[in-house]
Structures are given as structure tokens and as C-alpha cells.
Amino acid sequence: MNRQQATQELRSLLDSVGLPDWHIRLNTSVTTRYIGLTSHKDKCIILNAHHVDSHPEPDIINTIRHEVAHAVVGPNHGHDEIWSSKAKELGCDNTSPCLSYGLSLEVIDAIRSGADVEVTFEEEIIRKPSYKITRLQDKCEECGKVAEELFSFEAPDTDGNDCKFITLKCGHLIKKIIPRATPFHEMITAAHVGNNCDHQWNKNHCPVCDAYRPYDFQVEGARFLEKSLATQKGGALFDEMGLGKTIQILTYIKYHPEKLPVLFIVKSSVKYQFMKEIIRWLGLDYFPQVINTGKDPVLPGFKCYIVSYDLIKSYDPEKIKSLNLKLVILDECQQIKNPDSTRTQEVRKIVREMQVVPLSATPWKNRGSEFFTVLNMMDPVRFPYFSQYCNRWVDYYWQGNKYKEGGIRNPEKFKELVRDIVIRRERKEVLSELPEVNRVKFYIKMGDIEEATYQEEEDKFIRWYKDSVLEGRDTNNILAKLSRMRHLIGLAKIPATLELIDEFKDDGRKVVIFLHHKDVAQILTNDIKERVNGEVPLFIMSSELNSQSRYQVQEDFNNSDRAIMIASTLAAGEGLNLQTCDYCIFHERQWNPANEEQAEGRFIRIGQKSTSVTAQYVVATGSIDEFSDQIVEGKRLTFHAAMSHGEVPAWKESEIIGELAEMIMKNRRKKR
């Protein structure tokens, strides 16, 4: 029984006994021992959300009846005979005092460690709950004891197979065969497979046919996953932002069809980013079902499924179970860093009997215990107990009279311990493989309200275009009409860019956000200030600054160890040196790509220590954002196919505007 079902059950019972004016509150404290509590003064019944998540359904129903009986008989009866009689009348068959329902520390630790807890009842005069802990995926097949790793090593077996041998504390041995190398280096984008192009590769890109392939370090990441998933329950990609973790897992999936079907659990804002990347790299045969609401059915036969963390909390687990999934990808796995949260428990139910690949640039942020959940999911033999992990690997310290949790104790030894299930590369390690400007597209879907507003504006444009431009009466106002749509897109993309900043601000790097509209800049500025709370310096570069102020902002930004700059693309496009930064976000697009390329050039200056700058373009799918991106990339490809590498194309803004208007009309005709 989840929180929503428990509160509905309680509401229904309160109404049925004539207490519709009583309220329900959820307490999220982990340390509180009660499941339920009645406050007559406030006319409120409090349910402990953590215990609702972890207790079996009979306990929760008994608690609800128990507390409603308190509400009915009043505050002066405690657990006396009058209260007991009313509780039994309501169907409560455990009339023990409220606090006796609390889970023991052993049971709480078991739940945090991914165990199942089964409740049985000892019949006396009343029923008393007794909890049986059942651990899945981590029992020794020989003796049935909890499988805890003592040590492991790799060596060939008598048949010449490369193997990993794991010795358990019970004395038994587990043998896992490591697969031979798979040709991941042959992977290319799906649309270009078998196109007979000789491929003149410029690092990972063929400018002749526009095909892409993984970088060498991404191939290495796919091979790491292959080995990890052959010898453990999971393997993690924790590469720094912008290094293509999605491409690495898709490359692995392409060559391991036995892992299908696959479920991607992601943040709501990136569901369509993953859909785009799956189609781009794996093709339409892997077209995923995107589950958007709790009412959506799961459709059998798909190779890939995508669902958000927010939805997984309320989605029927039986629907997911019916898919017979083999592999679960947990993007931004820090979303389940709390072992006590409902989200974590629901994800555990899904991954319990299958393999898992967590992805994140920041798998934990402040506390070492936040890393346990994914470690336990990937290798419950090595990390069986939450309390054991914290005692061994989490650093604690005194701050005044408070004992506080820190990061990982003895990090070098810890890295050695997890090196076969965790891989992380930083940009500085792979810079030689990246292009001078590494353009990364971040595809997002607008919210329902924003999309409806945008579609209304697009409808107005199409009507005007048909009546005025096609009839030859007005050909001068196309830019003004399109600008309205671009403005709406800029506002709609704010939540997505803020999510990128949330990931970035714990990564210890600098970032510049390029945009166009003043109100968009103001909203982003206010929201970012609230998020960073003074921990990261925030600079503004706008056209309203005079030359001296611009120079001072530039110098302050370059002299800061960590910083965020919000900059007008046009104001920052010339005369700035931002060589201490190698990462930028283009929140709003420009009509003329030359303006964007000038902005990218602010980072490639004398003194830049990185050989590559990552420019992340936020693109709203199904909008002028996506259409203009297609036009620009098509022209860029055509130019470089005909001209020498590295030469800058001459962009004609009027030509791009005209093509963009035609593409909007063409897309509307397709929808009909």
C-alpha cells in the first residue's frame, strides 16, 4: 500500500464514522517510531510516510482503524476497554499501544539495504506482527546464506575463458565468465548504416554523409559495461557532464539484444531527449514507448520503455513486471540517493530481479551514504547492508556539539574497491578526442500549458502566412511573427535549463548561459540565485553594460574558481575573453548561426587550457527550435562536404528565415 492509497483508506473511514472535518497529515521523519498518531486538539490523524512505504498492508490498515478508534472515542480513553471495543468494531485486530507498531532498527536497515520484509502473525489474544526479512539476488546458491563478498580476483579457467571468481564469507565460490571484446567501435548512427559511404572521419563525425560514431573513450565505456554486467548485477557510468553517457549505454544495448526489453527511468524533462537519442543511434526498430501518465497501459513488444521518476512512485508495478524487463537504466541516479524515500523503494521493486545501469555526473552530492543505494543495486554481494556500508566507508566529524556526516572515508581505497562496477572520466582526460567545439543537443518537451500557448501562436502564424505571404501581400513581417514563437519557446525552456544548472552547480565548473530576451534572462537570474543561495558567484553580461563594466564582469568571472554567467548572445558575441570556461548552454537560439558561433568563440582564446569547448543547445521538440536546428545543421553539413575542414560558412539569415517558415508549413501539412 502506497501513501496515496493509505490516505484514501483513512479518509474513507473517517467519513464513514462521521468525522468529515478531521484532517490527514503525512510525517516524513525516518526516526519516528509510530506509524500513526491521533491529535484531538488539531482534529488530525498523522501517518508516518516512511513507515507506510515500508510496512506490509495489514499493518497499515490496522493502524488506520486503530487511530480512527482514538478519534471516535475522544482523548480521555487512551487504550482502555472503550477504545479497544471501538477499534475491534472497526475491524482492528491488533489493539497493542501505538508505539508497538514501530519497526526495529534491524528491519529498517534491511529495508534500506534492498531487502523484502514479510509479515507473519503470532496468534495470542491479539495478533502481534513478526517480520521475516527475505533478501533477493544476494543468496549463496550452495548454502542459502546471505552472499557477502570476502574477496575476488580475475583469472582464466581450465577452458581458457577469462573469469571473475568471488569468494563469499560462507566459504563458497562464485564464477562469472567475462565476455570477449565486442565490436562496439563499428557502431554508427542508425540512419547511416549500410549507406555505402567511405566515411572520412573527422574524429567522431563523417562530414560527407553526416554519420556519427562513438568516441574511443565511449567505446571503452561500453566495454566496461559489458564486463560489469557479465560479472555483477550492474555497472555505473559516472562520466563528467557532456561526455555522452547515453551514447555509451545505447552502444552496449545495440550489441546485446539479450538484454531487451530495457526500461529507462529518467527525469520528466528528458524523456524526449532519450527517445530522440534511442532513435538516432538504434533506429526505428527500437522506437520506445514513453509512459506519460499513471493510466497509460504498457504495450508489449517494444524493445525500449521510458518512464519518469515522478511517475514511478504511483505507477502500477504489476504493469512494469508484465514486460519481463532484462535491464533498467537509471539516468541521474542521484534521484534515488535517499534509501528511505518512496521513489527509492518503488525503483527497488522494479530492479530487484534484473540488471541495472546507473548514470550520473554527480552520483552523490554531500553525504557518503547517498551512494549506497546504487551500489547495493549493482552489487548486493559486496554492499549488502546500509549500516555496514556507513560504518566502513562514510566519514563522520564533529561540528561543535553536533556529529555530522561527511563524504567518503579513504576515497582512494574506495575507488579501488568499486573500480569494476563504476567508471568515471573527466573532460581533461579525453579532451584530445573531442572536437574544438563539441555541440551537444538537449531535447526537451514543453509542458502542456506552454505547448498549447505555442501552438496557438503557430496557428496564428500559419493563417497569416497563407493569407499574406503566399498571396504576395506581405513578405516583410516574417521575422517579427517568428520572433513571437521564439520568445514563447525561451520561456518554456526555463525549467529544463534550470535542471542543467542543478546538475552543474555541484560539479565544480564554470558555465555561461546564452539567451536573447530580457524577461527570460530576469526569470533565469532570479531562479538561479535561489538555487545557488550565494554558494556560486552569478554574473550578468547584458547590452546595457558600458565597456568598463563589461570588462570588469569578464575579469571577475575569469578570476572566480566557480561561477555562472547569464549573457546576451549578441552582447557577449564580440570583445570578450572567457578562456577560463569550457562549458556553455545556449538557452535561446539565434536566427543567424554566425552569432552563436561568435559566442562559442569567446572560449577558444589564448589561455584556454581545454582543447575542446562543450556547447549544449536546449532544443524544444516540435517547435521552431527543432526546425531551425535541422536547417542549420543541414547547411553546415553541405558546406563542409564541399569546402575544406575548419572553414567558416557564410550564413544568410534571410534564407534561413524563409526556409524556417516553409518548414513550419510543411510540418503542419504532415500532421493533417
N, C-alpha and C positions, 0 to 999 in steps of 0.2 A: 504494500500500500504506500503510495507516494503522498507528498504533502497536500496536494490538491484534493486527492480522494479522502484523506483524513479530515481535512477541514469541511468538506462537503458532508461527510458522515456525521460530524459533530453538529454542523448547522441544522441538518435534518432532524437530529434527535432533540436538540434544543427547541426547535419549532414545535415538534410533536408533543412535548411536555408542557407547552405553554410558556416558553421563555424566549419569545422572538426578540426581546430587547437586550438579550445578552450578547456579548461580543466574543470574538475569537482572535487570539494573537499567537504568533509564532515566535519562539525564542530560539536563536541560533547558537547559543553558547554550547561549546563542546563539553565543558567541565561540569555543567549542571547535571545532577543525577536523576531528576524526575523526568517522566515522560509527559505528565500533565499536572496542572496546578489550577485550583479554583480561587479566584479573587472575588469575594462577595461585595467588597467595597466598590470595586470597579465594574461589577457585573460582567466579568470576563473570565473565560477559561483559556489558559495558556498551554499550548502544546510545544514540547521541545522538538524543534525541527530535526536536529541531529539524530535524536532517538527514533523519531518517526521514520527517518531514512533507513535506520539500521535494524529496528525491531521487526520481528515477524508480525504478520497481520493480526493474529489472535491477541497479542499483547496490546496493540494499538486500539482495537475495538473494545477490549476490556477497559482500557484506560479512559476512553471516551465515555463509556457507560458509568464508570467509577466517578468521574468528575461531574457528569451531569447529575448524578445522585446527590453529590455535595451541593450543587446549585439548587436543586429542588428542595432539600430538607433544611437549608439555611446554615449559618455559620456556627451554631451552638451545639451541633451534634457530633462533630469530629468523625470518628469511625465507630460510633456506638451502634446499638441494635436498630434504632430507627433508620440511620443511614444505611446499614447493612441490608435491611429489609428492602429499602427502595432500590439499592444497587442490584439486588437479586431480581427484583421485579422488572428492572430494565434489561435484564439478561446478563449482568456481570457475574462471572463465576469465579472471580478472584477478588476477595474482599480484604486482601492484605493492605497495610498502610501504603500511601502513595509512594514513598521513597523506596519501598522494596522493589519497585519496578526497574530501578536504575541498573544499567549494565555494569558488570565488573570491569576492572581495568584490563584484565586478560582478554575479555570479549571485545572491548573497544579496540585494543591493539590488533586483534585478529581481523577485525573489520577494516581497519586502516591498512592492513597488510594484504588485503585482497581475498580473505577467506569467506566462505559461506558460513552462516550461522543458522543452525536448525534448532527449532524449539520443540521440546517434548514436555509433557506434564506429569508430575508425580501426584497421584491421587491420594489426598488425605481427606479432611473435612472440606477443604477448599483445594483448588488447583494451584500449584506453585510452578512457575516456569523454570526449566532446566535447559541450559544451552549447550548444544553439541556443535563444535567447530569442525567444519569439513573443508580441507584445503584441496583445491583442484589444480591440476597441472604441475604439482610440485611434490609428488609422492614417489618414493623409490619403487620401481616395478618389482624388485626382488622381495622386499620385506614389508612394503606398505608404510614405512615410516616417512615423516616429513623429509623431503630431499633437500639437505643443506650441503652446499659445496665445501669440501675441505681444501682441495687444490685441483688444478687442471693443467694439462700440457698437450702439445701437438706433436704427433709422430706418425709415420706410416704404419699401416697394419700389415699382416702377413700377405695380403693380396696386393700390396703396393698402393692402396688408397691413402690419400692424406686424411688424417683423422684427428679429432679432438677427443681426448679422454678426460673424463671428470670423475674424480674420486669423491664419494659422499662421506659424510660423517658416520653413517651407518656401516661403512666399510665396503659397500658395493660400488661398481664401476659403470659409468655411462659412456658409450662410444657413439660419436657422431661423425659421419663421413663428410669431408669438405669437398664441394664440387670443383671440377676442373674449370679453368677460365672460360667464360662465355664471351662471344664476340660483340660485346657492348659497343666497341669502337665503330661498328658498322651501322649503328643507329643514325637515321636522319629523319627529318620531319616527314610526316606521313604522306603529304601531298606530292612529295618529290621522289618517293620510292619507285624505282624502275622507269625513270624518265629519260634514261639513256644519256644523261649529261655526264661529261667527263670530269666535272667538278673541279674548278680552280679555287681550291680552298684558301680563303683569307682568314686564318685561324679557324673559327667555327662556322664561317659563312661562305657560301658559294655565290658570288655576285652575278654569275651567269644565269642560274636558274632560281636563285633566292632560297636555296635549301640551307638548312641549319643542321649541325651535328653537335653532340656534347663536346665540351672541352675535355682535355685529358684528365683533369682533376675530377670532373663529373663522372667520367668512365671509372676512375678509381673509386669514387663513392658508390657507384652501382655494384662494383666487385666487392666492396666492403659489405654492402647489404646482403649480397649473395652468400658470403661466408657466414655472416652473423645469423641469417635466417636458416642456414643449414645446421647450425650448431646450438642456437639458442631460440627462445620463443620470440625474440625481436632484436632489432638493431636500430640505432638512432642516428639521424643526420642533424648535427648542430652547427653547420657552417654559418659564417657571418652573413648578415643580410646582403641580398643581391647576388649570391653565388649559385643560385639555381638548384635549390634542394628539390623542387618539384620535378625538374627535368631528370634528376638522378633516380628518384623513385619510379618515374614513368619508364625510364630506360630499363630498370630492373624488371618491372611488370611485363614489358614487351617480350622479354626473353624467358619469362617464367609463367606460362599460361596455366600451370598447375596451381597457381596462387589465386586464380579467379574463382568467383567474383570478389571484388575489392570494394571496401567501404571507406570513403574519405570523410572524416569528421573535421569540420573546419569552422572558422568564424563566419557569421552570417554574411559579412560584407565581401567575402572572397569566394563564395560558392561558384559564381560565374567565371571567376578567374581560373579556377580549377577545371571547369567544364571546357573553357577555351583551350587550355594547355593540353588536356587529355585528347581533344580532337586534333589539335595541331601536331602532336607528337605520335599519337597512336592511331588516329584515323577514325572514321565514322563507325567502324565496327565496334569501337569502344565507347560510342556515344553514351554518356551517363544519364541515369535518372536522377534528377535533382529533387529532393524531397523538401517541399516548402512549408507544409502545414501538418498538424497532427492528424488531419483527416485524410491526407494523401495515402493511397494504398501503395504497397511496394509491388512493382511489376516484375515477375520472374523473367529470366532470360537476358537481362543486362549484364555486362561484364563489370561495370563500374556504377557505384551509387554514391551520392553526395548528400550529406545532411549536416546541419549546423549544431554546435554545442548547445545553443539556446533551445533548440527543438528537441534534442535528445533527452532532455530532462522529462518531457511529457509525452514522448512518442512511445507507442505500444512496443515493448521489447519483443513480443511474440512475432510482430511483423518482420523485425530485423532478423530474428532467429530463423524464420522460414526461408531466408535467402541462402542458407548454408554457406556463409561467407568463409573465405580462407585467410584473408588478410585485412587488417584495419590500419589506415594511415591517420595519425593524429597530428594535424597541422597546428602550429602554435600550441604545443602540448603544455605550455605553462598555464593554459586554461584549466587544467586539472591538477594543479600543484597542491591543492588542499585535499588531503586524504579523507576529510570528514564531510565534504560538500556533496550535495545531491548529484551535481553534474559528474563528479568523480565516480560515485557509486554506480550511476547509470552507465557510464563508459566501461567500468569494470565488468558489468554484467555482459556487455557486448563482446569484449576482448578476451573473456576468461578462457574460452576454448579455441582460440585462434591466435595467429601471429600478429604482431603489432610493430609499426614503424613510427616512432615519434619524430616530428620535425620542429625545429625552433632555432632561432639565433640566440635566444635567452631562455634556456630551459628552466632556470630558476633566477630569481632577482636578488633577494636579500637574505633569505634563510636557507641553510643547507638542507633542512628537512623537506623543502619544496621539491627536491629532486627525487625523493623516494618513490613516489607514485609510478613514474615511468620506468624507473629501474626495476621495481617489483614486477611490473607488467612484462618487461622484456626478459627478465631472468629471475623468477621467483626462487630458484635454487640458490642463487648467490645472495639474494636480498629477500629473505623470507619474512622478516619481522620489522615493523616500523620502529619499535622501541630499540631493538638491537642495532639497527642502522644508525639511529640518532646517537646512541651511546658510543658507537665506534667512530662515526665519521662526521658528526656535526660539532662545530666549535661553539662553546658557550663562554660567556665572560660576565664579569660584574660591572655594572654601571651604577655607581652609587650603591644603594642598597637593593638594587634590582638585578636579578640573574637573567641575562638576555641571550637569545640565540643568535649566533653569527653564521658565517659561511661554512665551507668545507674544511675540516681539520686535515692537516697534512695533504695538501692538494696534489703534490707530485706523486705520492704513493697512491692516492685515489685515482688519478689519471691512469696509472699503470694497471690498477685493478679493473677499470672499465674500458680499457683500450680496444677490446674485442667486441664490444657492443655499442660503443659511442665513437663517432668520428666528428671532428671539428676542424675546419680550415678557416683561416682569416685571409682577407684580401691580400695582405702583404705577402702571403705565401704563394699565391697563384697569379700575381699581377702580370707576369710575363706572358700568360696565356690569354689575358683579356685584351680587347681592342682599346684604342686610345679613349674612345667614348663607348661605354657599354650601355646601350639603350635597353631598358627593361620596361615592358608594358604591364601595368597593374589594372586588370579589367575588373570593373565593378558594375553591379546592377543598382539602378536608382531605387529609392523607396517608392512605395505605391503612390503616395501623395505627390512626390516630386515628379514621378514618371507621368502621372495624369496631367500635371501642370505643363510639363514639357510637351506632351502630345497635343495639348490644346493649342500651344504656341506653334507647333509644327503644322497643325491643321490650318491655322490662320495663314502661315507662310505658303502652304500649297495652294490655298484658294487665291491668295494674292498673285502667286506666280502664274497660275493658269489664266487669271483674268487680265493681268498687266503685262508680264514679260512675254508669254507665249503669243499674246495678241499684238505685241510690239508697242504698247502704250507707255511702259515704264521699265527701263532697264538700268536705272541708276541707283535704285534703293535696295539692291540685293544684299549688300554688305550690312546695312542697318537692320534689315529684317533678320538676317542670320545672327547678328550680334545679340539680339534678344534671347535667342535659344542658347547661345554660348554662355550668356550670363546666368541663365537658369541652371545650366549644367554645372557651372562653377559653384553655385550654392549647393546643388545636390551632392556634389562630391566631397563636401567638407567632412562628413563622418569618416569616409574612407581614408582621407589624408591624416586625420587625427589618429586613426588606428596605426598608420605607419609611424607617426611620431611616438605613439605609446611604445612601439617596439624599439624605435631608435634610441629613445632617451635613456635607456638602461644599457646601451651598447658602447658608451664612452666615446662617441664620434661627433663630428660636426655635420650639419645639414643645412642646405639652403632650399627654401620653398619658393618657386617662381609662380606668380599669378598675374592677373590683369586688372580685376575690378576692385575698387577701393572698399566697397562694403564686404566683399568676400575676404579681403585682407584683414579688415577690422574684426570680423567674426572669428577668423582663424587665430588672430592675435589674442583675443580675449580667452578663447578656449584653451590655447596652448599655455598661456600664463597660468590658468587654473590648474592645468595638468602638471606642469613642471614645478609649480609652487616655489619659484625662486631658486631651485636647485641647479638649473641650467640657464645661462645668460641668453636673453632673447633680444635680437637686433632687428630694426626695421629699415629697409632701404626703399625709399619711395622717390617719385619725381619731384616732390615738394622740398626735398633737401637741397641746400646750396652745395657748392663744390667742397667747401671746407667741412661741412657736416658729413657729406658722403665719404670723404677721406677718413674722417675720424671713426665712422661706423666700420669702414673697411679695416682700419688698424686695430680697433677694439676686437673685432671678430677674429682676425688673424692671430692676435695675441692671447686669445682665450683657449684653454685646453679643450673645453666642451662648449658648444654654442649652437643656437638655432637662429637662422636669419630668414625673415619673410621679405621677399624682394619683388618689386615690379619687374617683370621680364624686360620691358623696354628701358626702364630707368637703370637696370643693372647690366644691360647688354653690352655697354661700352665703358671703357675707362676704369674698370675695377680689376683688382688682382685678388683672387680668393684662393691662392695656391695652397693654403693650409687645409683645404677641404677637398674631399674627393667623392662626395655624395650629394646629389640634389634631387628634388622632386618637382616635376612640372605639374602643378595642380590644374592650371588652365592653359589651354593651347593657344598658339598664335596663328593668325591666318597665313602669315609668311614664315615658313620654317627657318629662313635665314635668321630671324630674330631669336629663335630657340637655339640655333647653332652658335650664335654670338654669345648667348648666355652660357652655354656649355663651355665655350672658350675661356670664360673667366677663371676656370680651374686649371686649365692646361697652360700654366705660366712658369716662368723661371722660378725655381724654388719648390715646385711641386715634387714631393718625394714619391708619390704614386705614379706609376706609368699608365694607369687607367682611371677614368672617372666614370662612376655609375650614375646615369640619369634615369630616374624612374618616372615614367609618364603614366598618370592616372587617367584611365580611359573609361567613360561610361558607355556600356554596350547599347547598341540600337539607337545611337544618337549621332549628332554631327561630330562628336568626338571621334567615334569609331570610323565614320565615313572619311573625315579629313585625314585620319591616320592611314587609312588604306590608300588614299590618293598620294600622300606624301611618300610613303614607303614604296609605292609603285614607281613614282618618278625617280626616287633615289636609286632604285634597282636599275631602271632603264639607263640612267646617266652613267652609273658605274660600270655597266656592261659594255658601254660604248667608249668610255673615257678611261684614262689611266687611274689606278687606285689612288685615293687620297685627294683628288682634285675636287674642289667645292662646286656644286651645281649652282647655276643661276636660276633662282626661284622667281616665277612670275605670279604675283599674288592674284591678279585679276583672273588668270587662267585657273588657279586653284579654286577661287570663289565660284566661278562658273561651273566647274566640274562638281563641286560640292552640292550646288543647287540641283543639278541634274541627278546626282546620286540619291538625294532625298526623294525626288520624284520617282525615280526608278524603284527605290525600296518600298514606297507606298503602293506602287502598282503590284509588286510581288505579294504584298500582304492581302490583296484582294482575291 
